[in-house]
Amino acid sequence: MKNIPGYVDEMVEGAISRLDNLAFDDRVFFAFLTDTHNCVSYTERALYAIDEINKKHTIQFCCLGGDYLCNNKRTTKETAINQLLQTYEACNKSKIKVPTFIVKGNHDINSFADCENAVSDAEIYDNLLKYNSQNKGVNNLGKTYGYFDVAEEKIRVIWLDSMDFPLDAKERKRLIHTDGIPSAYGNEQINWFAHSALDLPEGWSVVVFSHMLPVCSGVINERAFGGEAVWNILLAYKNGTKYSSKESKDILNYDVECDFTSKGKGDVIAYICGHNHADRTEMIDKIRVISTASASSDNFNVGRSSDGEYHRKTRGSGEESAFTIFAVKRDIRKIFGIRCGAGPDFVQEY
């Protein structure tokens, strides 16, 4: 671990103090860091901070929400893979004691560059997502999506791949840049989500992560192919109902059918994403959706947050980056967000 600036320790002390002030037992803590865009030092500092906070308040898991690359049309495959590997090494060297899971983002396939420089799912897994396998009990090893159970809290952590396109780089680039399909969920992943990830005993809760939200909303207005199926499967799980759908568009397709009626209603704590570089929250179909600010220090493409502000970063200070410690109080169905870095704390019902 590289030298950690003193203001990071001050940020840790402030976060611990605010978590102390919540003054309630029976809560679940987890961390979310997203959109680092090759600011690897901020990944290192965030993991250090999370591990320090964990010494006082047990953090059940940490999720990195995608977009580890900072790339453009000229970024070579070698450069892209090197950036992925840097993030993997930062996680590996941190020796963080909190179970940590890494999600794939839209930048991470290097789709802005020529097709010969695109990064495949296998290359993303081998150079970054293989880190997920270090957590004992991960379901779906070798895939770009999976789940992990926090058994003592009866919580299942599910991460999805919102860039689940066909493997051919030319077809993928055409779909994204020509046909205007910025994200997608494939048939195999959709059926895994319905029949494996959400196959839970009574009394369990789920938290779902992906880089991009699967449905259009006030959080972001981008439609994902298969996104409506993902959302309606989650809604059927929540409501204890049935759902079936199929769709084909060009070379994309899915066909899914699921039935949760015998299990009764399920509990969804939240659907959490990045991509927007902004703090936004919304209730969609009575499911809490939360998007958080980017961890990147650069103020590029910063979106307006739900409070109407931009919450820009200040380099050389505790507000040069941003990540969030979530505290979930299930008996009153509230989520407390403790911001480490730029942006405010928040409270949301779910």
N, C-alpha and C positions, 0 to 999 in steps of 0.2 A: 504494500500500500504506500503510495506517495505521501509526502507531507500534506497534512490537512490544515488549512488556514484556521486561525483562531475563531473567526466568525462562524465557522461551521459548528464548533463546540458550543458557542453561544446560542446558535439556532437550536441545537439539540436540547440545551437546558431550557430554552423557552418552550419547546414542544412538550417536554416532560412536565413542566409546570402546568401547562394548559390541560394536559391529559390528567394530571393530579386534580385539577379543579373540576373535572367532570363529576368527581365524587360519587360514583356509583359502581357497584359490583356487577357481576354477571354481564360483562360486555366482551365483545370480540374485536380485537385490533388487527388491521392489515394495512399494508402500504402499497401505493401505486405511483409509478414513475413512468413517464411516457415522452416520446418525441425528443430524444436526446440529440439526434442529427449530428452524430460524431463528436459531440462534446463529452469525450470519454472521461475526462477529469470530473465532470459533474455526476456521471454514473458512479465513479469511485467514491466521491464524497457523499452521495446519497446513500450508498450501501453501507458506508462507514457510519453515517448518522442513524440509519435504521437499526443497525446492530447495537449502537450505543443506547438508543431508546429502548430496544428490546431488553436491555439489562434491568430496566426499571419497570416497564410495562410489556408483558409478553405479547409479541406480535406473531400472529398465527401464520401469516404468509405474506409474501411480497410479489407483486406482479410488475413486470416491465412491459409497457403497452405498445411497443413497435416503433418503427422509423428510427433505426440506429444509423442509417446512412445519411450523409449530406452529399447529394449527387446532382448531376445535370446531364445534358446530352453528351458531354465529352467524358464522362466517368467510365473508365475501363472496368472490365470484370475483375481484374487483379486488384484495382483500388477498392472496388465495392466489397470483395471478399475480405480484403485486409481490414476494412472498417468493421465488418461483422465480427471478424476474429478478435479485434481489439476489445469489442464489447464483451465477447465470451471470456477473454483473458481478465478483463476488469472484474467480472463476476467471480471467476475462478480464484483469482488472487485475493479477493476480499475476504474469503473464508467466512462469509456471512452465515450465521447460525440460524437465520430465518429461512424456511423453505421458500425458494424464489423461482418464479416461472416467467418465461420469456415468450412474448407474442410476436408474430410476424406482422410488419406494417407494409404499406403500399410502396414506400421508397425502397424497401429491402430487397425487392426483385430487380432493382436497377432498370426499370422499364422505360425510363426517359432516354436511355442510351440506345445505340443500334442493337439489333437483335443478337448479334454475336457476343455482345457484352452483358446480356441478360443473365441473371443469377437464378438457377433452378432451385426448386424446393429441396432437392437432395443436398445441394451446396449450402443452402441456408441452414439446413439441419446439421450438416457435418461441421460447419464453422461457427454455429451459434446455438441453435435450438437443442443440440445434444446436451446442453447444460441442464435442461429439464430432467434428464435421466438421473441426475445426482440426487434427486428427491425420491426417496423410497416410496413406492406405492403409486407412482404416476401411471395412469391408464393411457394407452395409445402411444407407447414409445416408438420413435421413428416417424411419427406424423407431425404435421404442423399445427395440430390441435390436440387437446387432451383434457384430462381432469385429475384432480387430487382431492382426497378426502381429509378434512380436519375432523377425525373421528370423535375426539373428545368433545367437540362443540357441535357435532352433527351438521357440519357445513361441507358442501361439495363446491370446490372452486373449478369452474369450467372456463377454458380459453379456446376461442374459435379463430379460424383463419379467414379473414374477410377478403383475402386475395387468392382465393382457391380457384384459379383458372386452369385450363388445360396446359399440359406441359410444354407444348410447342411454343417457342418464344415469339415467332412471327404471328401466330394466331392470337396469342395473348395480347401482343402490342396492338394488333388491329382492333380487337374487342375494346381495349381500354381507350385508345387514342382516336380511332376512326368511328367506331360504333357507339362510343359514349357510354360504356359500361365500366364505371370506375372501380367497382368491386364485385365479388361473386363468391357464392358458396356452392360447392359441388355436391352431386348426388350422394356420394359416399359419406361426406361429412354431415350432410343434413340428416341422413338416416342414422348415423352414429349418434348424433345429438338427440334424436327422438327416442332411440331404442336402447342406447347404452348410457350416455351421459345423464339423462333424466330418469333412469331406472333407479329409483331411490326408495328406501323404506319410509314409512310414515314418521313424521316428526323432524325430518331433515329440511335444511334450507339450502338454496343455491345462490352463488354470486357468479355472474357471467361476465367475461371480458372478451373484447375483440378490439382491434385497432380502430376500425370504422364501425359506426352503428349500422345495423342491417336494414333499417327502415328510414324513410324521409321523415323529418320532424323539425322542430325549432332548434334542435341541437345541430343538425346538418341536413341540408336538402340534397342528398345524393342517393339515388336508388341503387341497391345492390341486386344483381341477379340472384335469386334464391333467398334474398333477405326477408321477404315477406313470409316465406315458409319457415325460416328460422324463428322469426318473431311469433308467428302463430303457433308453432310447436311449443314455445316457451309459455305462451298464453294458455294453451290447452293444458299444459302441466299445472300452471297456477290455478286454473279453474276446475280441473278434474274433468275435462271434456275430451271429445274426439277431434281429430283434424286429419284431413287428407288433401293433397294437392299435387299437381304435376304441371310442368311448364317446359317448353323447349324454345330456345332462341339461338339460331345459328348452330354452333357446336356445343352450346351449353344446354343442360337439361337436368331435371330432377323429377323423381316420382316418390312420394312419401305418404305413409298412412300410419297414424298412431292413435292409441286409445288409452286415456288415463282415467277412465270412469271408475274402474275397480279400485284405484288407489286413492280417490278423493282429491281434494284440493292440495296443491303443493305450495311451498313458501319460497318466494323470490325476493331476496334482499335488494338486489340492484343489478342493472346492466351498466357496466362501466367501460368507457372507451377513451381514446385519445383523438389524434388526427386534426382536431380543430384548433389546437394551440390556444384554447380559451376555456375558462370555467363556465360551463353551461349545464343546466339541469332542467329536467322536464318529467312530468308524470304521463306516461303513454299507456293507455289501457290498464291503469292502476298498477303499472310497473315503474319503479323509479329508475330513471336514466340519468347518469352523471358523466360528463366529459370534463377532463381537467386540463389545465394549462400545460404547455410544453416545458420540458426540463432544459431545453436548449437555451443558452445564454443570449443568443441573437434574437432581436425583436422583429424578425422577418415574418410576414404573414400572420401577425398576431390578430386574432379575432376578438370582437367585443364579447365580454362575458355577460352572463345573465343579469348582473347588477348594473350593466351599462358602461362598465369601465374596461380598460385594456390591460391593466396590471403589468406594465412593462418591466423588464429586468434592469438591474443596476449592477454592472460588473464590479468586482472587487468588494462585494458586500454580501451579506446573508441573503440578499434578494437577487443574486445573479442567476439563480435557477429556481426550480419549483418541483416539489413532490408533495404527496398528501398521506397523512396517517388517518385512516378511517377507524372510527369507534362505533360499533353497532350495538345498540341497546334493544334487544329483540322484544322484551316484554312491553315496551312502549312504542315499538316500531319506529325508531328514529336513528338516523345516521349522522354522526358528528364528524366533520372533516377538519382536521388540524393541519393547516398549511405550513410546510417548511419551505421558506423562500418567498418569492413574489406572489401576492394575492392573499385574500382574506380566508379566515376560517368560515365554516358554514354549518348549518343544521338542516337536514331534510327528513321529512316523514316518508315512510315507505309502506 
